[in-house]
Amino acid sequence: MRKTLVVIVSAVALAAAGVVLATAGTDTYQVTATAIEACSCPLFCPCYYNAEPAGGHMCRFNNAYRFEEGSHWGDVDLSGAMVWITGDLGGHFADGTTEWAMVTFDQATTPEQRAAIGAWAGEVFPVQWGKLETREDTITWEEGEKTAHAKMASGMAEVTLHKVLDAEGEQATVTNTAYWGADSNTGFRLAHSDHYYKGDPSFEFEHRNGFLITMTAEGTVPAAAE
């Protein structure tokens, strides 16, 4: 039923290159990723508590993920790898169907890492995309005391987060809320976002929803489809 990222990314972007994930040595995965995330909704993202985004017509987003040290999918080490997902959840995603997504792999990632990232994304985001494409770029990802920033070297997309801080400089955080299909997370660290995407369709937003979040997914690597 579900046409997930793992199916499409593997079939369209990687199968032609003959990439197969080796799972004989390690058949489990444990992936911890930190996201710089921004979307078109106001702060805080209503999509986590409702069946539709603010306004009810779209939720366009730029999400840049950095995989933390020790992350692996089977025998594939993902430590330090990065991927960027841009897209639109559409206006009604409660049934698991969404509009489109562009997956941008960091140029430094290997074919095996890209296949593993696609498999990870299929587990964390079990949705059916109306349209899904892949590309590559050089991604920069950084976090400071008051801001966080991610950018593609080509200039196609950029996100700047301005952290919501209290009087002591601590970032406002939402806890006890699940992040998609991840098994656990350390909380949504709130920020206002300025971000753009120069693809097709293009978009640009200022002072919208944003957050940083570190989430972990772990389990047994799914058997390859025959």
N, C-alpha and C positions, 0 to 999 in steps of 0.2 A: 504493500500500500504506500509506504512512505518513500519518496524519492529524496533521500538525504544527501548531505554534502559528501559523505563518504562514497556513495554510489556514483554521483556525477563527477566528482573530482577524479576518482580512480579511473572511471571509464573514459572520460573525455580527455583529461590532461595527462594521464600517466600510463594507461594501458598500452597505448601505442609505443611507448618507450620500453615496454617489457618490465616495468617495475613491479616486483612482488615483495610484500612484507614478509621477512623471515621471522617465524614464530617458534621454531623448533627449540631454541635455547631458552627463551623466556616467553611464556604465553600469557603474561599479565601486563597490564599497563597501570602506570601511576603518573599522571600529568598534572602539574600545578602551573597555572598561567595567571599572569596579572594583566588586566585590561585597562587601557585608557579608552573610555567609552563616552560617546556623545550621540545625541539624537535630536530630532526636531521638536520633541515635546518640552513643556516647561519642567523645571525641577520640582519634585522628583518624579521620575518616570512612572506614569500611571499604568503602563503595560504589565507591571508585575502584580497588580491588584485588580485589573479589569480586563474585559474581553476585547477592548479596542483602545487605540491611542487617543490622546487629547485631540478633539476635533473630529475624530471618527473617520478620517479619510486616509491617513498615512502615518508611518513612523519611519522616517529616513535616518540612517545611522552611519557612523564611522567608528569602528571598533578595532583598535590596534592591540594585539596580544603578544606578550613576551613570555616565553616558557622558562620557568625557574630551574635552577641547578638540580640535577637528579631526575628530571622528568624523562620518562621513557615510554615508548609504545612497543611492546615486545622487546626485541633487541635493538631498537632504534633509539639512540640518545637524542633528546630534544632540548637539552640544556642550552639556553641562550638563543634558541631559534625564535623567529618572529613571523607573524602573519597578520594581515589586515583584512577585515571583512567590512565591506560597504554594502548597503542595500536598503530595502523598503519592506517592512512587515505588512504593509497595506492597512486597510481599515478594519478588517475582521479576521483575526488570526486564531480565534478560539478553537477552530476546527483543525488547526495544524497546517493550514495552507497560507503561504506568504507570496509576496510579489516577485522580488528579484534580489540577487546578491552578486557581487563581484568579489572574488577571493584573490587577494594580491599576496603572493609568496615573496618573502625577502630573497633577494638574489643569492645570498650566501647559503641558503638551504639546499641540501642535496635532494635528488629524486626520492630517495628513501624517506627522508624527513618530510617531504611534501606529501607523500602517500600516507605517512603516519599522522600528519596534521589533519589531512582530510578525514581519516578514520576517527580521530579524536573529535573533530567538529561534528561528524555524524552522530556521535554519542551524546555530545553536550547540547546540540541543537537538532532534535529529532522532528524536523518540519519538512514540508514539501514546498520547494521553491518553484514558482512559475517559470523563472528563468535564472540560470546560474552560469557564470563564466569565470575563468581564471586568467591571471596575468602575473608578471613578476616586476619587481621594482626594488630599490634600496630603501629600507625603512630605518628611520631613526626613532628612538623611544627613550624618553628621559623624564625623571620626576625630581622636582625641587621642593623646598619648604612650602611655597605658596602656590606653585603651578605644576602642571605636567604637560608634556608636549610630545606629539608624534607627527612625523611628516614623511611623505614619499619624496625621494630625490627628484623625481620627474616633475613634481609640483602638482600632480593629479589630485592629491588629498592632503589635508592638514587638520590637526586638532590641537587646540590649546584649552586646557582646563584651568580655571581659577578656583582654588579650593575654598570651600565654606569653612571658615575657622572661627572658633570661639575666642573669648578674651585671653585665654591662656595659649592660644595658637594651636589648639587641638582641632582636627578636622571632624566635622559633623559626620556621623556614621549611622546607617540604618542596618540593624541586625535582625536575626530570626526571619530572614526572607530568602527563599531559594533563588539561585541563579540558574534558570533553565534546567538542564539535565545534569549539572554538576552535583557531586556527592556532598560537597561542603564548600563554605566560603568564609572569609574573614570579615565580611560586612561591606556594604556599599558606602564608600567614602565620597561624600557629596561634593560637587563642584558645578560651577556654571561653565558652559562650553561655548567656544567659538570654533566653527568647523566648516569645511567645504569639501566638495567633490566635483571634479571637472570632467567626469565621464558623461555617459549618455544613459539616463538623464542626469544633468548636473544640478547641484543644489548648494546653498550656503545659508548658515544660520548663525545668529549671534545671541549670546546670553540665554542659552537653552540648557536642557538637562545634560548633566555629565557626572561621571563618577569614576573612581578607580576601584577595582575589586580584584582580589586574589582568590581563585577558586581551584578546587582539586577534583579530578575525576579518576577513579580507579576501578579495576575489575579484571576480567579475563578477556583477552583479545578475541573478538567474535570470529567464528570460523568463516573462511572465505566462501563466498557464494559460488556454487557450481553452475 
